[in-house]
Amino acid sequence: MSTVESEATTQNGHVGRSLRRKEDPRLITGQGIYVDDIQLPGMLHAAIVRSPEAHATITSIDVSAALARDDVRAVMTGEDLAEDLEAPLAMLWAPPGTEIKAPEHWPIARGKVGYVGQALAIVIGDDRYGVVDAAEEVIVELEPLPVVVDVEKALEDEIVVHEEIGTNKAFEWSLPGGDVDAGFEEADVVVERRIVNHRISGSPIEPRGTVADYRAGELTLWTSTQIPHIVRLVLSMQTGMPEDKIRIVTPEVGGGFGAKLQQYHEETTLAVCAKKLGRPIKWVETRSEHMTTSHHGRDQVDYVKIGAKRDGTITAIHSKIIQDLGAYHMLLTPLIPALGSFVMSGCYKIPNVRTDIVGVFTNKMSTDAIRGAGRPEATHMIETIVDALAVELGMDPLELRRKNFIPKEDFPAEIPIGIVYDSGDYEGSLDKLLGMIDLDGFRSEQAELRERGIYRGVGFSTYVEICGLAPSRAVGPSGLGIQGGFWESAIVRVHPSGSATVYTGASPHGQGHETGFAQIVADRIGIDPQQVDIVHGDTGAGPMGMGTYGSRSLAVGGVSAAQAAEKVADKARRIVAHQLEAAPEDIELAEGSFRVKGSPDQGMTLAEVAGAAYVPENLPDGMEPGLEETNFYDPENFVWPFGAHACFVEVDVETGKVQVYRYVAVDDCGPAINPMMIEGQVHGGIAHSIGQALYEQVVYDDDGQLATGNFVTYALPTANEIPEFETDRTETPSPTNELGVKGVGEAGTIAATPAIVGAVVDALRPLGIDFLNMPLTPMRVWQSIQEAQERGEGPRATEQGRDLPAEARDSAGSGPTIPPGQEPGPAHGGGAA
Ligand code: MCN
């Protein structure tokens, strides 16, 4: 069975084609090797004893009964591991120039716990199930402390999560552009909303897992992660082991969705314990552990305020983000809302923009990056408030958008916060979308159906996102301030027989890099993608790399691979020129042959070139033998994908059940490397946001107990709830890189929630509903309908906030401005039907 389409006659031209994924045959025939498949001689198993309390002092931990079992080799607490650790778990990235209050966060708790599920001890023994039983025999005495789970209550500091810090406010940070006060002065109309962007879980198919093996002074750690090199660096900082003595291997990773963009306590604990015991150890996360202690995402309360002239010209946008950090910072916890602030003005030309962020500790699991990381929240804010503004102005929401789009001819466009959108054609993607949906037809059908009590609605999202993390120049200490650089690396090695291996620092977990990167490299060196192997996820095999997140792999790692391949092709041209006694500049790559321009018969295949390259007597004087190049690529700018989405829903007003029956998306991620893989990414991304918008929510009760610890209570949508997607693309190349590519791995997730919620609001507007907070469970929708009907007509914000309560007329951050009846209903009122 051929796994990749190939045309024997054409060796170039693989980029842009929907080749089937090279990785899929092994994945769908059960031949992939995941962490849990790793078996080593003498391997032990681990289980973690976790806190049942959300906030408590540890009075005692009695491990004697567990240790007395024949099958238990060790039980370690936080104190037992203290001498083996040089540093606590790391927070690596934060908004720039901000003093951040950071509690010590040890892999296993010392002295106190701050959230349900925090590790109290590790039990290591012979048998996977035995250690779970033994963990139940560890007797922990905890003295409960008061708990705070509501982020706005936490801001009042009546209960503090970290007594030693004395406040729950971890940091404040602002990103201003222009003068928002002046912008609101100029405005004829001001609209405000309080948006709750609730907490969700990553929920990949494969939970996390780690196997640690320490032998002969070296540690090998198999772990299910998106960032092997960063895990190695941080582990080295924590354990004091030199980086060169640590090898991180990520076998197949069954999805990550951001939840595996982390360095977790189990990785550190297993590394230390494997060294102490001299035996390999395996730990594999259960689903409930994933729900409890793999980091969550979103969880913001957002106050957003927009001002505009009567003609629809937007003059200012201000948002205040109250970010629930959970109990501790993890790798990027404080950075996540800041990522949203970079796209707070969306694809609109808004002269005055300001985002104020306050990061707040609560007694919950940490939040960090989940697919989109800050940008879905920002997009939800801007698109929701633009829809609300359109209603206020009595304007068509799409006309309002068009009026404010950054025009095509303005690109590259510097926006008021001082960063440059690389390229865009926002009208182009909206036009294409409208060409696919027959909006007029829908509107008349909608009106007709309403007469019969059938409520349908359409919602739109015209989005832009920032990805391709990231140019060191922009993210370094003097720029936007994400410390460090986010370049990527690649080695292209051509073997003497003419096939190639590419080593990349990107570390895929479902995106299909083995195919896309092979297409890119194959085209540049004149072979078939089947002959190009992509090696990733092994710190022992390739140069340093930054991993896969922020839809960066193609725009940074893929470009690095392309540049390495170009260097190989360049050397190949010099070898061929020498062999054929021609000038290197006269050698071209065409039809799988490095040949003399104008003499198609005179040429060499890559296999012939490689054969020559490894025999020095064939080479020009002074040329090194071999055919292999390394490349590090640090882009000049981020890349800025964009698009237009439309969601169609039907709402059953008797039950509150929402059904997405049509979803149409036009995305622009530059020229396609593999259109089918782009489509797959867009499908998955939208499905993720249908989950957040309608079903999924991580819920804690007032005592900090997790109410959604499994897939019965956490309603992840199934194929049954997801419609068929209609997708198309526009292609606006990025000037940032030679492939012109932008990212797409998060685009669907970033775009979709405002379109889905907007569609439900559009459906229910005749019933007096003009705003809804997610998730739109049947219970919440039904309750909102009842409340709207009880209060008669739906509320309206008005000119200069005239009819709003006093606090709502002040700055967006100064008080709750949610219209009456719009407070969230019960936390988890329903799920997938
Ligand atoms: N692509 C392309 N042409 C373009 C742009 C992208 O062919 N012009 C292809 C790329 O070659 C790659 C894929 O699209 O195969 C995604 O590329 P890119 O946008 O660079 O994103 P990353 O590979 O960096 O993926 C990261 C992104 C993130 S941040 C999360 S979270 C995520 C995601 O991608 N988690 C995923 N997609 C996922 N897909 C799966 N199956 N599982 C996850 O956990």
Boltz pocket constraint, residues with backbone or C-beta under 6 A from the ligand:
constraints:
  - pocket:
      binder: B
      contacts: [[A, 204], [A, 254], [A, 255], [A, 256], [A, 257], [A, 258], [A, 370], [A, 371], [A, 372], [A, 508], [A, 509], [A, 510], [A, 511], [A, 512], [A, 513], [A, 516], [A, 517], [A, 547], [A, 548], [A, 549], [A, 550], [A, 551], [A, 552], [A, 553], [A, 554], [A, 555], [A, 669], [A, 670], [A, 671], [A, 672], [A, 673], [A, 674], [A, 675], [A, 677], [A, 678], [A, 681], [A, 684], [A, 741], [A, 742], [A, 743], [A, 744], [A, 745], [A, 746]]
      max_distance: 6.0
